[in-house]
Amino acid sequence: MGKIAFVSLTVAVLAALLGERIFTLRKRILASRELVQNHLPNCVALKNLDSGSEDITITGRGLAFISTGLKYPGLPSSDVEGKIFSLDLHDPRLKPVELRMPRNFDLELFNPHGISVYTDPSDDTVYLFVVNHPHHKSQVELFRFVEDDRSLVHLKTIKHELLYSVNDIVALGVDTFYATNDHYFTHEMLKGFVEPLLGPAWTNVVYYSPTDVKVVSEGYYSANGINISPDKRHIYVVDVFDHTVHVLQRKEDNTLALMKSVAVGSLCDNVEVDPETGDLWLGCHPNGFKLLMFDPKDPPGSEVIRIQNVHSDQPVVSQVYADDGQVIMGSSVATTYGGKLLIGSVFHKAVACDLK
């Protein structure tokens, strides 16, 4: 074979491989999916949350915590500093209140992502765990919530080599948690371009305690949202690019064993758990191409999916809400309390709707 023919064949093979990878990526991000509107009654935008509300979690007493101001590579964002809000869901005004941050905390580098709340049963102290990305690195901030003056006391920053691309977190105790790494690579070029094209299932879940840090589950395309069952026996992990929620059983050594996987048909982000029914609520991206190639004239839509009877042989997966981006763009989380559905977004706003 001549040199020119060999080069031509090599170029053709590489072009074919690249084409196949792009086709697979488009399929994985549901680039061709069109959304049908499915609205709920009495949806109102929550005030003060115009710079995103990437994650929302609610305590058993109806107090919601909201992270806002996430700056994530490849997605729209504002110049507003990251903040944490609280929302009393017993107050009919539904007005989020910005929590006062400690003076010794660097707010300019605060880039909050996933959050989780732990209430100490011994004294009802509320601890807030926040995934933080200063300079697009990953670390976890631990705060104590002071309800009387709506403030947060910073207790410590947690860093570890296994917590290198943290997306979400679920607290297990005052200083223990599970966390998801949503990428395998840390270099921005490999993370942002090579990894999506190759599509390896290399991301993982990490267990952290002051004395033991280890990978406890792996093999995800992009491990994203994570949460825990009401009885604390199971962990739910959302694999955004696999369009699935994985149900894992906790072992005595805190490792996780896969029990089942539930297809959701969307690019689901965070997962919240109803403490009474055990239902899973997911904020999802119905079309990832529109999210990544943001066009305000054709904005990314939003979708809320509910999973009932997740541990049964036939879990019920249903779409509760869908919007084409005119009401809320890029939904990332959904959670309920007292007949209200809260929907948050990566970079847009948050809305509260009455459930049917």
Summary of the structure (lengths in Angstrom):
residues: 356
radius of gyration: 20.4
end to end distance: 69.1
largest distance: 79.7
contacts: 1213
relative contact order: 0.15
helix: 14%
strand: 43%
